């Protein structure tokens, strides 16, 4: 939506509504600034226009419910006592997202092996199993967000997600957000679609100041200061996730590589690749 303003007696604009939201958030536009948009009968103060009213309410409304935290030690609580910063860097959010997805995916592959699935057929041919293998994680993510306002990966990197007024997301809002990330954030995890979604997501976030799913949902993301203990823990968890992948997948990757390289085939005949053996 395009909006015109009157400032210092002059009509200026048009501005996109997300630009107006940003200006309100940083205090550049007072509530009584006259504004008009197509379909508006007359000029009105910004605070009387429905889509901007929430921005002014957020500046004054206290959080209406206590937000529970995931269990931490007293030392960690002291570390995290510094005020959180709004809208953390995209790189940290990206790392938190893929920390969650990598850990989930590693456990998922281990579960496939434990269930006796034919791993080779899953990774070498299109399969409905791979088509939807990230869906269970986003169901879990919505539960984490509605209960704790964070996920394991986000918690390790000091990130939390709230409603615009600072309250916790309910399960419906958390599920809607998670499904939006699944569809337009990672493109179901399909490689080329996922790359496209990541590029598009960065462009949109740079333009409007946050991700599309948080902008449309009216959510705010906060980031506490990073501390060495949590960063090292996040790196360790990511390493464990990679090892889980390798335990299950490396024997099949090695087998495929040996087909194209006779030297590798001889090597693996003498020294079988490490990893979990296929289940009978």
N, C-alpha and C positions, 0 to 999 in steps of 0.2 A: 504494500500500500504506500502511495506517495503522499507526503504531508507538507503543507506550507506553514511557515511561522511568521509572526511579526515580532521583530526585535529592533529596538531603538527607532521605532516608528516606521520601519521599512519591512516590506514583504520579502521574505527570502525562501528559497526552495526551488524545486521540491526535494525532500529528503525521504529516503526509504525508512520504513518504520523501525528497522533494526538500528539505523543510525540515530533515530530519536531516542530509542531505548538506551543506547550507549551513552548519549549525552545526558540523559536523566540520571543514569547510574553514577556517572562521574561528577555530577553536580553542575553541569553546564547550563541546564535548563530548569528554571523554577517552575513550580506547579501552575502559576497563573499566566504562563506564556500563552498568548493567543495562538490558536492553531486551527487549521482547516484541512479536510481531505474530501475527496469526491464522495458524494452522498451525504455529507454533513450539511445541514440546513444553514448554519451560520458559524461564524468564528466562535470558538469555545476555549476556555483554559485547558491546557494539556491534561490536568488531573480529572477533567470531566469527560474526557474521551476514553471509552471503555478499554481499549487495548493498551493504554498507557497508565490507567488508574493503578494497576497492580504494581508498576514500578515505584510509584510514590508510596503506596501502602507498605511495600517491602522495606522502605527506608525508616518507617516508624513502628511497624508491627513487631511485637516480641514473639519469640518462638512459643507456640501454644502447647507443646508437649516436650517432655524430656527425651533426648535422643540417647538410646543406650549405646554403649561402646563394646567392642569385642574385648575380651578379657586380656589385660596387659599387666605387667609387673609394675610395682611402684616406681622403679627407676625409669621405665618407659613412659609412665605418666608424667614424670618430671621433665623428661626430654620433650614431650609433646605439649607442654603447657604454653608454649609460645603461640601467639595469635595465628590463626590459619590465614593463608592468602587465598583470595578468590580467583577462580579460573586459572588453574595451574598450567604450566607449559605443556604444550601438546606432546613433546617428547616423553615426559614423565607419564602422561596418560596412556600413550602408545605402549610404553614398556609395561605398565601395570596391566593393560589389556592382554598383551601377549604372554605375560607371566602367568596369568590365570588360564589362558587358552592352552599354553604349553603343558602346564601341570595337569590340567584336565585331560588333554589328548594323550599324555604319557600313561596316565591311569587307565584311560579308555582302551589303548592298545594292549596293556597288560591284562585287562579284563577280557578282551577278545581272545588272547592267547589262553587264558585260564579256562575260558568257556569252550575251548577246542575248535575255534573257528579256523577255516582255511585262510590263513593270513596272506599267503601268496596270491590267491585268487582275488582277495580284497584289494591288494595294492597294485595288481597288474591289469585289472579290468574295471571298467565303470561299474559301480555298484550302488544300489539304493542305500546300503549301509553307510558308505562314504558320503553320499549325497546329503544326509541329515545327521552326520555324526557330531556336529557341534550343537545341535538343538538341545540335548539334555543339559549341557552346560548353561545355556541361557535361561533355562527353567530354574536351575540352581542359583544363577546370578540374581534373578528377580527375588528369590527368597532371601538371599544375603542382603540385598539392598533394602528390602522392606523391614528386615529385622535389625540390621546393624548399620545401614547406610554405607556399607563398604563391602569389599570382597577380599579374599586372602591376598591377592596381588596388589590391590589398591591399598589395603591396610599396611602392607610392608613398605609401600612407597608414600604413605601418609595422605592418601586421597579418600575423600568422602563425597557422597552425592546426596543433596537435600532438595526439598521444594524451594521455591523462590523466597518463601518467608522463613526458611531455616528449619522447618519441620521435616520429619522423616517421610519418605515416600510410602504410600500404602501399597499393598500387593498389586492392585490393578495398575497403578502408575508405574511401579517398578517393572511389571511384566511388559507393559507397553514400551517402556524405554529399552528393555533388553531385546525385545523382538525387532525394534527399529535398528538397533546395533547389528543384530544378526542379518537383517535384510540389506540395509544401506551402509552399514559400518564395515562389515567384513565380507559381504556378498556370499553368505553361507560357507565361506572358507574355500570356495572354488578359486583356483590360483589367479587366473587372468581377471575375473570379476572382482576378486579381492584387491588386486593391485589398483584397478580402476577406482574402486570405492575408497581406498586409502588416499589416492591422489585427489579425488573429488572432495573428500572429507577435509583434507588440509586446506584446499582452496576456499571452501566454505567457512572453515573455522578462522582463517586469516581475515576473511571479509567481514564476518559478523561477530567475531570475538569468542565464539564457542562452537561446539559441534551442533549439527542440525538437529539431532534428537534431543539435546538439552535445550536448544532454542525453542523448538516447537512445544516441548513438554513444560517449559517454564522452570527448568531445574537449575540449580547452581552447584558447581563443583568446587570444593575447597581443598587446599593442599597445605599440610603442616610442614614445618622445616624438616629436611632430610637429615637423618643421623646415621653415623657410620654403622652402628649395630644392625639397623634395619636394611641398609643398603647391602651389607655383606650377607645378611639372611636372604634377601631377594636373589642375590647372585647364586647362593647355595641352592635355593629352591629351583631356580632355573636349570642349574647343573643337574640336579636330581631328575627333573623333567626330561632333559635330553638323554640322560642315561636310561630312563625307562623306555624311551623311544628306541634307543640303540639295542637294548636287550632283546626287544621283540623283533625289530625290523632288520638289524644288521645281517643276520644269516641270509635273508632273502635278497638284500642289496648286494651282498658278496656273491651270491649265486648268479644273479643277473650280470654282474660285472665279469665274472669268470667266463660266461658264454662268449663275451666279446674279446677277451684277452687270454690267450693260451697260457701265458706265464702266470697270470693270477690263478688260473684253473689248477696248474701244477702246485702252486703254493698252497692253495686251499685244500688240495688233496692230501698234502703232508701235514698241514696245520689248519684244521677245521676252524672256520670263523667263530669267534666267541659270541655268545648270546644264548637265549633260551631255545631248546630244541623244539621242533614242531610237535604239537600234541596229536596223538593218535586218536 
